[in-house]
Amino acid sequence: MVETKGELFAEISHGRTADEVVRQIELLLLDGVLRDGDRLPGERDLALRFDVSRPILREALKELENRGLLVSQHGGGTFVADIVGQVFSTPLTALIARHEKATRDYLEYRRHLEGLTAEMAARRATETDKALLARIVEGMRSAIERGSAEDELAADVEFHNAVGEAAHNIILLHTLRACYRLLSEGILSSRQAVFALGDARAQLLSQHVAIYQAIVAGDPAAAKAAAEAHVDFVAHAVEEVTRASEWTRVSQLRQMQRETRPLAARTARSASPSPPPKGTDAKP
């Protein structure tokens, strides 16, 4: 596939109106090129890139702000708004985080979603997409070697986002970004559970490499299977750690009761009357 490189903000070819500027920036947001928190170039620079007057640019930026797509900070520039937003309300997010059933349902959802995404990426990934995935995998490998759990998590989330980009479906892309926001913010995070398994980091890396290789090879079935196997591994790890945690809790409660039982038994015996000797009549 032949790819061409172009300017992020290109000259407006027809009309040079605010509507044309709005349309171009909206497409960059829709395609996931511009992401929440990205800062736009300064007004002078941006007007030059679009080849429009500064009044026209200001009109366009104001309209995008009114639509909730951009935010301006006085003296600080113009930024892409958080258009992904919270997947759930704060109370519901807290409720989900407190219950294991939500984690199971989340992983079930991810299994189907990631399988579909990897399958589509294997059919549609460009050379640029494949190169990005390769860089992320190497970054993940480097983070593991350094023992940086934070960088490893960041690379993990970015890898799955990049697979979503390679699928080239904008609805799927934004759905995935919302999904992984829960993961990156620690809600429904199963990473600690996975790390409790012996060689989890090596296995996770191997699973990501398998997804990457299937996408590069253009093998949709293998990519789907690799993505689903990855989530199955995570789900199994969560289940095992949850069971082990419950076993530990019960064992500790039993031990606490054992430690208190001898004293309680002695107190009960001293407070109760002794039984009469065998062969005697205890009645008056």
N, C-alpha and C positions, 0 to 999 in steps of 0.2 A: 504494500500500500504506500502510495506516495503522499507525503505530508508536506504541507506548506506552512511557513512561519509568517505571522503577521503581527501588527501592533495590537496591543490590548485595547487601546482606545483609538479607533481608526477615524480618518476624515469622514465627515458626513457628505455623501456624494450627491444627494438630491435635496433641494429645498433649503438646507441649512436652518432648520427650525428647531425649536425646543423639543417638539414631539419626536424628532429623529434622534436627538440625544437621549431622550428618555427611553426610547425603544432599544437603543444599543446597550445602554446600561442595564435595562431590564433583562435583556437576553443573556448578558454576562452573569447576572444573578441567577437566572433560571437554569443556565447550563452549569452552574456551580463553579464558574471561573472566579467570580468574586464571592468571598465568604464572609460571614459575620465577623466584624472587627477589622476587616481590611480597610486601610486608609486610602482614599482617593488622592491623586496628585493635586497640587495646589491649583487654584482657579486659573491663574495665568497659563500654567503648563497644560492644564486640561483643555482650555479653550483653543490653544495652539494645536493640540493633537486632534481635536474634533474639527478644527478649522472653522470655528464659529466665533461670533462676537461674545464678549464676556456677559453682556445683558442676556443673550440667548441662553448661555450656559447657566447663569444664575436662575433663570426661569425654569430650566429643566431640573436643576438640583432641588429647587423649592418644591416642584411637583413630586419628585421622588421622595422628598421628606414627608409631604402630605400623604403619600401612599404608604408611609411607614417602612420604606425600603432603605432610606439613608437617615443618618442623624448627624447634626452639626454640633460641634463643641466650640463655643466662642473662643477664638484665638487658637484653637487646637486642631482645626481641620474638619473634614467631612469623612464619615466612616459608614461602612455597610452596617445596617441594623441587624439585630438578632432575629432574622426572619424564620429561623427554625423554631425558636422559642421552646418553652417547656412542653414536653410530650404530654404530661399529665399535670393536674393542679398540684400545688404543694401538699395539701392534705392527702391526696391519693398517692402521691409519690412516697410520702412517709409511711402510709399504710402498706403499700407494696413492699417496701424495704423490710417491714417487720414480719412478713409471712413467707414461708418457704414455698408455698404453692405458687406464688408469683414468680419466683426464680425458675421453677420448673416450666411454667407457661412461657416465660420469657425465652428460655432456651429452646423450647419447642418452636416458638415463633421464629427465632433466629435460624434454626436448622432449615426450615423451609425457605426462608428469605435468602439466606446465604447460598443455599444450593442453587436456587434460581439465578441469583446474581452471578455466581461463578460460571454457571452454564452459559449465560448471555455474554459474559466477559470473554470466554473462550472463543466465541463466534465473532466478537466485535472489537476486541482490543487492538489499538493501533500500536505502531512501534514505539511511540512516545509513552503510551500506557505501560507497555512491557518494560521499558527502561526504568520508569518510575517504580514499578513493583520490584524490579531487581535492586534498586537503590535502597528501598525500604527493607527488603529482606537482609541486605548486608548491614544496614543500620541495626536491625534486630539482633543479628549475630554479634555485632560489636557490643551492643548493650548487655547481652548475656555474658560475654567474655569479661566485661568490666564489672559485672555484678550490679548494674544499675537497673533496679526494678522499675523506677519511674520512667526511664528512657525506653525500657522494654515495653511497658504498657502503652506509652505514646506511639511507639512503632507499630504495636499490635493494632491499635485503633486506626492509625493512618493506613495500614495495609488493607484493612477491610473497607475503609473509605475509598481507597484507590481501586480496589476491585469493583466497588460500586460505580466509580467514574468510568471504568473500562467497559461496563455493561452498556453505557450510552443510552440510558433511559432516565429522563430527568425526574420522574415521579419516584422511581425506585431509588435514585440517588438521594433525594431529600428525605425519603422514608428511612434509609439507612443512616443518614447523618443524625436524624432524631433518635434512632435506636441506639447508636453508639454514644450519644451524649449521656445516656443513662450509665453506660459502662465507664466512660471517662470521668464522670462525676462521682463514681463510687456507688451509685444506686444499682442494685442487683449485680454488683461486681462479684464474680466467681473466681477471681484470680488467686486470692489467698487460698481458696479451697484446692485449686489446681496445684499450686506450689507445694501443698502439703504432701503430694505424691513424690516419690523419690527422684526420678529423672524427668520431672515434668517439663522443665525448660527445654531440654533437648528434644522431647517429644513434640512440644508446641512448635518449635522451630522447624522440625521435620514436616509437620503438618502444613505449615504455611508454605514451605518450599514445594510441597506436593501440589498445593493449589496453584502456586505461581507457575510451576513447570507445565501443568495441564493447560493453563491459559496460554502460555507461550507456544505450546505445541498445537493449539487450536483444537483441543479435544474436549468438547462440551460435557460428554458423559463422565469423563475422568475428573474434570473440574468440579462438577456437581457432587460426585461421590467423595472427593477429597474434602470439600467444604462441609458436607454432612458428617463425614467421619470426624472432622475437627470438633464440631459442636457436640457430637456424641461423646467424644473423649471428655470434654468439659462437663457435660451433664453427668457422666459417670463419676467424675472426680468430685463434683458437688455432692452427689448422693452418698459416696463413700465417706467423705469427710463429715457430712451431716450425721450419718449413722454412727461414726466413731465418736463424734462429739456427744451424742446422746448416750452412748455406752459409757463414756467417761463420766458424764453427769450422774448417771444412775450408780455407777461404781463408787463415786465419791460420797453420795448420799448413804449408800450401804455402809461404807467405812465409818462415816460420822455416827451412824446409829450403833455400830458395833462398839465404838469407843465410849459411848454413853450408857450402853446396856448394862455392864457389870455393876456400876454404881447404882443405877436405878433398881436393879434386881436386889442388891443388898438392902437398900432403903425399904423396899416392899416387904422383904422377909422380916426385918426388925420391927416393922409396924404391925404385923399380923400375929395373932396368937399361935403358939406351937401346937401341933396336933397331939392328942393323947397317945401314950405308949400303947403298943399293940397288946391286945389281950386284956385291957382294963376297960372298965365302964366309965366313960367320962361324965355320965349323968350324975347329979347330986343324989 
